[in-house]
Amino acid sequence: MSTKISKKAFKELLQKLIQREIDEVSTTATAGGEYDTPNAFSGKGKDRRNSVASGSGFEKVNESGIMYRAGVKKYGKEGMTKIQQAAGKKASHAEIGKIKDKYDKTRKETAEVTEDAKDVAKAKKITRDLEKIEGKYRKSMYDLSDRLQADPKNHKLQDDLVRSYTKNVTSFMRDMIKITKRMK
């Protein structure tokens, strides 16, 4: 049973399939860097070609070349070389994933603080101490806020006090907790 489709529909379908393959290459590193084939970027299999309809006939497209170019765009030439070498040596998915993470140009770097285990434990203790102190400080601020609210002349000052506390102290506490969580 054969189904006929127009050249235009065929081109559109083929373009969607190629774009899906390129998108998959672009997002595979974020999915753990797993490829089912160890030679995914080895450049082998150049004889695998798809025909793409062009305006005046058929044009040969090297699918592995498209995948390679997408990889170079994401990981750079050096990164792709390292990935290919690891794949050729049948490295595990985890090892290849580490290489991809290292060379991924699209990934934003987050600064990590690397400290000794003792320093991390001390920092966590200091964080807990600061949280306790901040809790007492917050209680005192709300007690003052209640006093300001009780006096109609100073009622407006109460809003300024709470706003300032939230802007400064609460913001600092959030930043401090984020920073200490990044410690390794």
Secondary structure by P-SEA (a helix, b strand, c coil): cbbbbcaaaaaaaaaaaaaaaaaaaacccccccccccccccccccccbbbbbbcccbbbbbcaaaaaaaaaaaaccaaaaaaaaaaaaacccaaaaaaaaaaacccccccbbbbbcaaaaaaaaaaaaaaaaaaaaaaaaaaaaaaaaaacccaaaaaaaaaaaaaacaaaaaaaaaaaaaacc
